[in-house]
């Protein structure tokens, strides 16, 4: 499962205030599915996350950005990370911290310091097979492929640089020939399958990728509060996505959509979680 919780924090932005009942509603949605692995975005602390999931059943791995005075903000932050069932062997690997200031990380002479979100990475072991999972939360503000290809907006220039870093990480995993998964909030509407040209992440015949979220029909109802006014928005195109190496069989993929009465009654999130059911193919 990948889920952006929209400012899950004790004292979040003024327009995202949650009561105990709101947390309980989020928890009920999570417990209905109880995924083996949750890749989360926009969580300020493990304490906040444990209000949504049972502490005795899940181990939490927060992004190492939490420990970086240089890359985190004072006050509330949007951290990535994972929650993994305690019955599964898991360990935290090095974050993709270059995503924070991608221009500087890529050695560009003209760059500016940013404090963007790290990509969290873990390794889990299933049936003696090590599986690497990366969880991304990329730059917002460049949602359409045409915007990205024109590369005029500052957000698009940043996202294009982040794409290079993600591609480097993917290429590295493919060179190792290990099973890997990449999920998260890409903040971009991906319309084309992985290929050499015109795709968000490139793939080739000898280094193929599976697009796990390709056939998910987005239809996420969300409550938006702005200037003390409440209105509702239907998001019909995904910006949350999933990819994997060819080591996996995709059994099912779905967006867990909120019912209208849930959205009206509770402060949930402006993202509906994606749930993937995968098995390792025989190798």
N, C-alpha and C positions, 0 to 999 in steps of 0.2 A: 504493500500500500504506500502511496505517496500522497501527502496532505499538507497543504499550506493552511495554517490555522489562523492567519490574519491577526497579527499582533497579540499573541497569547502571552499575557503578562499581568502582573498584579495591578499596575497603574499604567495602562496603555494610553494611546492617544485619546483625546477627549471624545471622539466620535465612536470609539470601540470600547464600550464599558460592558463588562460581563458580571452577572450575578451568579450565586451558587446554582440556581436553576439552569442558567445557561451552560455552565460547566457540566452539569448533570446530563443535559441534553446532548452535548458533544460526546460525553462518555458513553451514553447509550448507543449512539451511532457507532462508535468504535467497538464496543463490546458485541454488537450484532455481528460483526465480521471477524474480530480477533485475529488479525493477520500475524503471520510468523515474524514479519519484519515491517516496521513502519519507518518510512523516510519522511521526516517532518521539516517544515520551513516556518519561519516567523514565530519561533518559540524563544522566550527570553531566558528561561531557566528550566532545569529538570523538575524543580518544585512545581512550576506552572504546569508542565506536561503531566505530572503524576496526579493532577486533578482530573485528568481525562482518561488515564489508563491505570490499571491496577499495579501498584508498586511491587507486589509479591510475585507477579507473573512476568514482568518486563524489566530488562536492564536497559539503561539509557546511556547513549554516547553523544555528548554535546560537541559541537565543532570547537576546535582549538582556538578559534577566533575569540572565544570567551576570555582567553588568557593573554590576548595581545592588546596592550595599551595603545599601540600604534594604529590598529585596525578596527577597534571597537569604539562605539560612541559612549559618552557619559549618559547614564540613565538607561532607557529601554533600547534593546537591540533586537534584530531579527536574526536569530541563529538557526543554522541547519543542524541536522543530526539524525540519530537513529534510535528506535526502541526495538529491542529484539527479545523474543521470548526467552526466559531464563533456561529453558530446556535445550536451547541451541547454543553451541559453542561459538563465541564471537569475540573479535578483538578489533580495536580501533587502529587504523592505519593513518599515514600522514594525509592531512587535508590537502585539497588543491587550493592552496593559499594564494597562488599567483592570480586567481580570479579577482582578488581584492583591488589591486591596481594593475590591470592588465598591460597598459602601455609601458609602465616601468618594468614589469616582469619580462616583457618581450624585448627590452633594451632599446626602445624608441627614444631618440634624442629629445623629441618634443612630447612631454608627457606631464600629467598632473596627478598628484596623490589622491587616491580615492579610498573609501572604506567600505568596499562592497563585500558581499557575503562569500565566505569560503565554500568550496565544495567539500562536504563531509564524505569520508571513505571508511568502510569497514570490510572485514573479511569474516565470513561465516563458514562453518564446516557442516556439511550434510553428507552422510554416508561416506565419510573419509574424503570428500571432495571439497576443496577450498574454493569459495565463490567470493569475488570482490564486487562490492556494490558502491557506486558513487551517487551522491545526492546533491543536486545542483539547485541554486536559486539565482538565476542570472539577472542582468540589468533590465529594469523595466523601462517602457517608453518607446520601444521599437517593435510593434506587434505584427506588422505585415511584411511579407517577403519583399514587396516592392520597395518599402522603406529601407529594408536591410541592404538590398542591392544598390540603391542610390547612395547610401552611406553619408547622407548629409547631416542628419540630426546627431547631436552629441551622444544621445543614448544609443543610436545605431552604430556609431563608430566604436563605442565601448563594447557593445554586444558582439560586433564583428571580431574585436580583439579577444574577447572571452571565448568565442567560437574556436579560435586558433588554439587556445590553451586546452579547451575540452578535446579538440581533435588530437592534440599531442598526447593527452592522457589516454584516449582511446587507442591510438596507434601503439602506444607503449604496452597496453594490455594485450593487443593483438599479436605483437611481437613475442610476448611471453607465452602466447597460446593458452591462456587461462580463461575459465568461464568468468564473465563479468556482466554487470547490469548497470545502466545509467538511467536514473529517474529524477524527477523533481519538477520545479517550476521554471520553465525555460523563458517565460514571459514573451513568447513568440508563437504565432500561429504557423505551425509547420504543415505545409501542404504537399510536399514531395517526399518520396521514399529516399532513403540513403543511397547516394550514387556519387560518381565522380563530380558531376556538375549540378549546380543549382539546388543543392540540398543543405540543410543546416549542419548535418554531420555527414562527412563523405564516407563512402564505402566502395569497395571494388570486388571483382570476382574472387580474388585470392584473399581478400580481407572483408568478408561480408558482415553486415549488421542486420539484426532483426528490429523492425519498428513495432514495438509491442502495443502502442496506443493507436495504431493506424486506423483501425476499424471501430474505434469508440465514437459514438455519436454524443457530442456534448450538448447538455441542456441543463445548466446549473442555475437555479434560482437563488438570488442573493439579496439581502437587505442592505441598502446603502443609506448611511446617515450623513448628511452634509448641511452645515449651517442650521443644525437643530431640526432639519426636515428629513423625514423618512420616505424613501421610495424603493421600488423593487426593480431588479434588472435580471434579465435572462441571458446568460452567457452560452451561446450555442457553438462556439469554436474553442477548442482546447488550447490552452497555453501550458498545461501540465502534460508531460510526455514520458515515455519509457522506451528504452532501446536495450538490446542485449547482444552478446556474441551468439554464434550459431550453436552453442552448446545446449540451448534450452528448447523445450517444446512449450508453446503457449497454449495452455488448456482453455483459458478464458481471460477476458479483459473487459472491465466495465467502469463506468463512472457511477459512484454512489450519489444519487441525486436526493436533495432534501425535499420533503413534502411542503406544500404551500403553508400549511398550518404551523409546521415547525419553524419556517423562516419568519413568519409573522409573529410568533410567540417568543422566539428565542434569538439571542445574538450568536449565530453560528459562525460562519466564515464566508468570504466571497470566493472561496474555492471549494468545489466538491471533490472529495478524495477519489483517486483512481485505484482500483484493485486488480492485481494481476495474479493469476494462478499459473505457476511455472513448474515444470519438472525437468531434470537434467536428462538430456538424450543419451542413449548408449553410445559410448565412444570406443 
